[in-house]
Amino acid sequence: MKQLKKKNIKTVKKFKESIERALWDAKAIQINTEKQFTLASGKLSPIYIDCRKLISFPNVMDQIAARAKEIIEKNIGNVDVLAGGETAGIPFAAWIAAKLGMKMVYVRKGAKEYGTGKQIEGELENGDKVLLVEDLITDGGSKISFIEGVRNSGGRINDCLVVFDREQGGAQKLSELKVKLWSLTNLSRTLEFGLRNKYITQKEFDTVKQYIANN
């Protein structure tokens, strides 16, 4: 049993490193210590992560689906529906759902103002257990409307899976809504991988680490 557990830990570490390398190789991570990036929240940041770059690489998406399956089976349990958040979460939810043979819906940021006025697209039945799938999370603010949309439509949601956690309070925000965050990798790990493999300089590493400490 101990040997099996040790093997599993090594497998998870290897997977995380493959995702971290993919993020750097796909140039999904950009660092600018002079002119900062404006995030969706309106805040400025010396680093920008664009996980959507990964959807162009089927082998990487297959790894994401494989790890998602492992997390669902070992930690989350039975799930009725995967819900992709508009818009970046949709391709990840769709890929995982297709690979795992699971039902999928997507959640709009708000109810549409025409037609049926729905916020959920797809078939969500009352009482369905839903796993929200997103590309990344920062402070968690943008996830609130998705979670409320699922719950207002009759779904039960206690878990959210993201490819990347920027480690800026997202897990805490979700916990206030009684939702647990699961991430495939995070900013600390990816920065350390980038420095260790010479994707970034020590100065860039230090600048971003200081930014995270202050935010």
GIDALIN-V511655 format. One record per run of one state. SS is the DSSP state (H for helix, E for strand, C for the rest). FROM is the first residue (numbers start at 0). LEN is the number of residues. Records with the same first field share a line. If there is no record, write none. Layout:
SS: FROM-LEN ; FROM-LEN
This chain:
C: 0-1 ; 25-3 ; 31-5 ; 38-5 ; 45-1 ; 49-1 ; 56-1 ; 76-4 ; 85-2 ; 100-2 ; 107-12 ; 121-7 ; 137-5 ; 152-3 ; 165-4 ; 176-3 ; 196-5 ; 214-1
H: 1-24 ; 50-6 ; 57-19 ; 87-13 ; 142-10 ; 169-7 ; 186-10 ; 201-13
E: 28-3 ; 36-2 ; 43-2 ; 46-3 ; 80-5 ; 102-5 ; 119-2 ; 128-9 ; 155-10 ; 179-7
